[in-house]
Amino acid sequence: MKKQFKSVVFLFICSIFLVSCSNLEQNDNKDLSEFGGYVVLKRIFNSSYQILVVPKIEKDTIMSSTDEELKKISMQKNGVYFSVEEDLYNKIQKGSRVKVIYDLEKGQEDSSPPQRDSENVQIVD
């Protein structure tokens, strides 16, 4: 009888441990998404290093357009400002193709174009 009781208690404790561990893993998971495009502008805004990434734009358009024209184009083509680390900001050039990973759960600033924090940025070329 004591053996059965100990077994039941052991299984109960193991069950609680497994459930609590799986809950911790779920809380650490982020709802990550990917956004690809070209860097059309760079800026420092409210002490944040930001790159404006626009999908489906030609590199020639980036290089031949003014900053104001690029802002208008980015609003039409769903561009997004992403906050990045200073060292990455210094490496990325206007016209660089990038892939940005960001957390959907963090939301975005309501501006035009919108602003988001990046989790990871890869320079594609």
Backbone hydrogen bonds in HBPLUS format (Angstrom, degrees):
<---DONOR---> <-ACCEPTOR-->    atom                        ^
c    i                          cat <-CA-CA->   ^        H-A-AA   ^      H-
h    n   atom  resd res      DA  || num        DHA   H-A  angle D-A-AA Bond
n    s   type  num  typ     dist DA aas  dist angle  dist       angle   num
A0005-PHE N   A0001-MET O   2.99 MM   4  6.26 160.3  2.03 149.3 154.9     1
A0006-LYS N   A0002-LYS O   2.91 MM   4  6.11 162.5  1.94 149.9 154.4     2
A0007-SER N   A0003-LYS O   2.94 MM   4  6.11 152.2  2.02 142.9 151.0     3
A0008-VAL N   A0004-GLN O   2.89 MM   4  6.14 159.2  1.94 152.1 157.1     4
A0009-VAL N   A0005-PHE O   2.96 MM   4  6.17 165.4  1.98 152.9 156.9     5
A0010-PHE N   A0006-LYS O   2.88 MM   4  5.99 160.4  1.92 146.3 152.2     6
A0011-LEU N   A0007-SER O   2.90 MM   4  6.11 164.2  1.93 150.0 154.1     7
A0012-PHE N   A0008-VAL O   2.89 MM   4  6.06 154.7  1.95 147.5 155.1     8
A0013-ILE N   A0009-VAL O   2.95 MM   4  6.18 162.0  1.98 153.7 157.6     9
A0014-CYS N   A0010-PHE O   2.93 MM   4  6.16 161.2  1.97 151.6 157.2    10
A0015-SER N   A0011-LEU O   2.89 MM   4  6.05 153.9  1.96 145.2 152.3    11
A0016-ILE N   A0012-PHE O   3.07 MM   4  6.36 160.9  2.11 149.9 154.1    12
A0017-PHE N   A0013-ILE O   2.98 MM   4  6.18 162.2  2.01 150.2 155.4    13
A0018-LEU N   A0014-CYS O   2.91 MM   4  6.14 162.6  1.94 152.5 156.6    14
A0019-VAL N   A0015-SER O   3.01 MM   4  6.19 163.0  2.04 152.5 156.9    15
A0020-SER N   A0016-ILE O   2.97 MM   4  6.13 165.0  1.99 152.9 157.1    16
A0021-CYS N   A0017-PHE O   2.99 MM   4  6.16 153.9  2.06 147.9 155.2    17
A0022-SER N   A0018-LEU O   3.02 MM   4  6.20 158.0  2.06 147.1 152.7    18
A0023-ASN N   A0019-VAL O   3.04 MM   4  6.26 148.7  2.14 145.8 154.2    19
A0024-LEU N   A0020-SER O   3.12 MM   4  6.35 150.1  2.21 141.7 149.0    20
A0025-GLU N   A0021-CYS O   3.12 MM   4  6.43 156.9  2.18 148.6 154.0    21
A0026-GLN N   A0022-SER O   3.11 MM   4  6.32 152.2  2.19 142.3 149.3    22
A0027-ASN N   A0023-ASN O   3.12 MM   4  6.36 150.0  2.21 145.5 152.7    23
A0028-ASP N   A0024-LEU O   3.20 MM   4  6.47 139.6  2.37 142.8 153.1    24
A0028-ASP N   A0025-GLU O   3.22 MM   3  5.19 129.3  2.49  94.3 107.2    25
A0029-ASN N   A0025-GLU O   3.22 MM   4  6.46 132.8  2.45 142.1 153.5    26
A0104-LEU N   A0031-ASP O   2.76 MM  73  5.47 162.8  1.79 161.1 157.2    27
A0033-SER N   A0102-TYR O   2.81 MM  69  5.51 152.8  1.89 158.4 167.7    28
A0102-TYR N   A0033-SER O   2.95 MM  69  5.51 159.0  1.99 150.7 157.6    29
A0035-PHE N   A0100-VAL O   2.80 MM  65  5.09 150.4  1.88 147.7 156.8    30
A0100-VAL N   A0035-PHE O   2.78 MM  65  5.09 174.4  1.78 150.7 152.6    31
A0037-GLY N   A0098-VAL O   3.11 MM  61  5.72 157.5  2.16 157.9 161.3    32
A0098-VAL N   A0037-GLY O   2.83 MM  61  5.72 165.8  1.85 169.9 174.8    33
A0038-TYR N   A0054-VAL O   2.93 MM  16  5.36 162.5  1.96 140.4 136.3    34
A0054-VAL N   A0038-TYR O   2.91 MM  16  5.36 159.9  1.95 145.7 149.8    35
A0039-VAL N   A0096-SER O   2.85 MM  57  5.45 159.0  1.89 156.3 162.9    36
A0095-GLY N   A0039-VAL O   2.71 MM  56  5.25 168.6  1.72 153.9 158.0    37
A0040-VAL N   A0052-LEU O   2.83 MM  12  5.70 164.6  1.86 169.8 173.9    38
A0052-LEU N   A0041-LEU O   2.87 MM  11  5.12 169.5  1.88 148.6 149.1    39
A0043-ARG N   A0050-GLN O   2.93 MM   7  5.32 160.8  1.97 149.5 151.8    40
A0050-GLN N   A0043-ARG O   2.81 MM   7  5.32 171.6  1.82 176.1 173.3    41
A0045-PHE N   A0048-SER O   2.83 MM   3  5.12 158.2  1.88 151.0 151.1    42
A0048-SER N   A0045-PHE O   2.91 MM   3  5.12 145.3  2.04 106.7 117.9    43
A0084-VAL N   A0049-TYR O   2.74 MM  35  5.57 159.8  1.78 158.6 164.4    44
A0051-ILE N   A0082-PHE O   2.92 MM  31  5.39 153.3  2.00 145.3 152.0    45
A0082-PHE N   A0051-ILE O   2.81 MM  31  5.39 161.0  1.85 154.3 158.1    46
A0053-VAL N   A0080-VAL O   2.88 MM  27  5.44 168.7  1.89 152.9 149.4    47
A0080-VAL N   A0053-VAL O   2.92 MM  27  5.44 153.6  1.99 148.3 155.0    48
A0061-THR N   A0058-GLU O   3.10 MM   3  5.29 123.3  2.43 100.0 113.5    49
A0062-ILE N   A0058-GLU O   3.25 MM   4  6.68 151.8  2.34 146.9 154.3    50
A0063-MET N   A0059-LYS O   3.10 MM   4  6.42 161.7  2.14 153.6 157.3    51
A0064-SER N   A0060-ASP O   2.99 MM   4  6.08 138.7  2.17 143.9 154.6    52
A0065-SER N   A0061-THR O   3.12 MM   4  5.88 121.6  2.48 143.2 152.0    53
A0070-LEU N   A0066-THR O   2.92 MM   4  6.19 155.5  1.98 150.4 157.7    54
A0071-LYS N   A0067-ASP O   2.95 MM   4  6.23 148.6  2.05 147.3 155.6    55
A0072-LYS N   A0068-GLU O   3.13 MM   4  6.42 159.2  2.18 147.5 152.2    56
A0073-ILE N   A0069-GLU O   2.90 MM   4  6.16 162.6  1.93 151.3 156.5    57
A0074-SER N   A0070-LEU O   2.84 MM   4  5.95 156.4  1.89 144.7 151.5    58
A0075-MET N   A0071-LYS O   3.12 MM   4  6.38 145.0  2.24 142.8 150.9    59
A0076-GLN N   A0072-LYS O   3.16 MM   4  6.48 151.1  2.24 146.1 153.8    60
A0077-LYS N   A0073-ILE O   2.90 MM   4  6.11 145.6  2.02 150.6 160.8    61
A0079-GLY N   A0074-SER O   2.60 MM   5  4.46 173.9  1.60 150.3 147.9    62
A0081-TYR N   A0114-PRO O   2.85 MM  33  6.13 171.7  1.86 167.3 165.1    63
A0116-ARG N   A0081-TYR O   2.84 MM  35  6.26 152.5  1.92 159.7 168.8    64
A0083-SER N   A0116-ARG O   2.87 MM  33  6.33 154.0  1.94 154.1 162.9    65
A0118-SER N   A0083-SER O   3.29 MM  35  5.80 145.7  2.41 144.3 147.4    66
A0089-TYR N   A0085-GLU O   2.91 MM   4  6.12 159.4  1.95 155.6 162.5    67
A0090-ASN N   A0086-GLU O   2.98 MM   4  6.23 150.1  2.07 148.4 155.3    68
A0091-LYS N   A0087-ASP O   3.22 MM   4  6.46 134.2  2.44 133.5 144.9    69
A0091-LYS N   A0088-LEU O   3.02 MM   3  5.01 128.4  2.30  96.3 110.4    70
A0092-ILE N   A0088-LEU O   2.97 MM   4  6.18 156.7  2.02 160.3 165.1    71
A0096-SER N   A0093-GLN O   3.00 MM   3  5.52 156.9  2.05 138.8 138.2    72
A0124-VAL N   A0097-ARG O   2.72 MM  27  5.35 151.4  1.80 141.3 149.3    73
A0099-LYS N   A0122-GLN O   2.88 MM  23  5.20 151.5  1.96 147.6 156.3    74
A0122-GLN N   A0099-LYS O   2.89 MM  23  5.20 164.5  1.91 149.5 154.7    75
A0101-ILE N   A0120-ASN O   2.75 MM  19  5.03 172.3  1.76 160.2 161.2    76
A0119-GLU N   A0101-ILE O   2.67 MM  18  5.42 167.8  1.68 154.3 156.0    77
A0120-ASN N   A0101-ILE O   3.19 MM  19  5.03 154.0  2.26 136.1 136.7    78
A0106-LYS N   A0103-ASP O   3.22 MM   3  5.72 148.6  2.33 109.7 117.3    79
A0107-GLY N   A0104-LEU O   3.20 MM   3  5.63 155.6  2.26 109.1 116.1    80
A0109-GLU N   A0115-GLN O   2.82 MM   6  4.99 157.2  1.87 145.7 150.9    81
A0111-SER N   A0109-GLU O   2.95 MM   2  5.77 117.7  2.35 112.2  95.2    82
